[in-house]
């Protein structure tokens, strides 16, 4: 087989594998999508290790509140939990 033909076949095979892998992955659950969005926002401000620490401390209702709003209620439970997580993970 000529080198040019072999490269073409390898490229086609690689494309087929990549396409199959992309199609076979299942979509993330809404909670996972929400967590990804919140993590991305937190990583814009904090280092990756700090963001991971913060995400580990947050509970689902707080993550939901952070996903819904850019500004939490100052005296709300979500703000208290988020503030405590930031303090604990950045000290």
C-alpha positions in Angstrom: 0.0 0.0 0.0 1.3 3.4 -0.9 2.2 5.8 2.0 -0.3 8.4 0.7 -3.1 5.8 0.7 -2.1 4.5 4.1 -2.2 8.1 5.6 -5.6 8.6 4.1 -6.9 5.4 5.6 -5.4 6.3 9.0 -7.0 9.8 8.8 -10.4 8.3 7.9 -10.1 5.8 10.8 -9.2 8.5 13.3 -12.1 10.6 12.1 -14.5 7.6 12.5 -13.3 6.9 16.0 -13.6 10.5 17.1 -17.1 10.8 15.6 -18.2 7.6 17.3 -16.8 8.6 20.7 -18.5 12.0 20.5 -21.9 10.4 19.6 -21.8 7.7 22.2 -21.3 10.0 25.2 -24.4 10.6 27.2 -25.5 14.1 27.9 -24.8 15.4 31.5 -27.6 15.5 34.0 -29.0 18.9 34.8 -27.3 18.9 38.2 -23.9 18.2 36.6 -24.5 20.9 34.0 -25.4 23.4 36.8 -22.3 22.4 38.8 -20.1 22.9 35.6 -21.6 26.4 35.1 -21.0 27.4 38.8 -17.5 25.9 38.8 -16.6 27.9 35.6 -17.8 31.1 37.3 -15.8 30.4 40.4 -12.7 29.5 38.5 -12.9 33.0 36.9 -12.1 34.5 40.3 -10.2 31.8 42.2 -7.4 29.3 41.4 -8.5 25.8 40.3 -7.5 24.3 43.6 -9.4 27.0 45.5 -12.4 26.5 43.2 -12.3 22.8 43.8 -12.3 23.3 47.5 -15.2 25.8 47.3 -17.2 23.4 45.2 -16.5 20.5 47.6 -18.0 22.6 50.5 -21.1 23.9 48.7 -24.3 21.9 48.9 -26.8 21.4 46.1 -29.2 24.2 47.1 -26.4 26.7 47.3 -25.1 25.6 43.9 -28.6 26.0 42.5 -28.8 29.5 44.0 -25.4 30.5 42.5 -26.5 29.2 39.1 -29.8 31.1 39.2 -28.4 34.5 40.3 -25.3 36.6 40.0 -26.0 38.2 43.3 -27.1 36.2 46.4 -29.3 37.7 49.0 -27.0 39.2 51.6 -28.7 37.6 54.6 -29.6 34.3 52.9 -28.4 30.8 53.7 -26.8 30.4 50.3 -24.7 33.5 50.9 -23.6 32.3 54.3 -22.6 28.9 53.0 -20.8 30.4 50.0 -19.0 33.0 52.2 -17.9 30.3 54.7 -16.6 28.2 51.8 -14.6 31.1 50.3 -13.1 31.9 53.7 -12.2 28.3 54.4 -10.7 27.7 51.0 -8.7 30.9 50.6 -7.3 31.4 54.1 
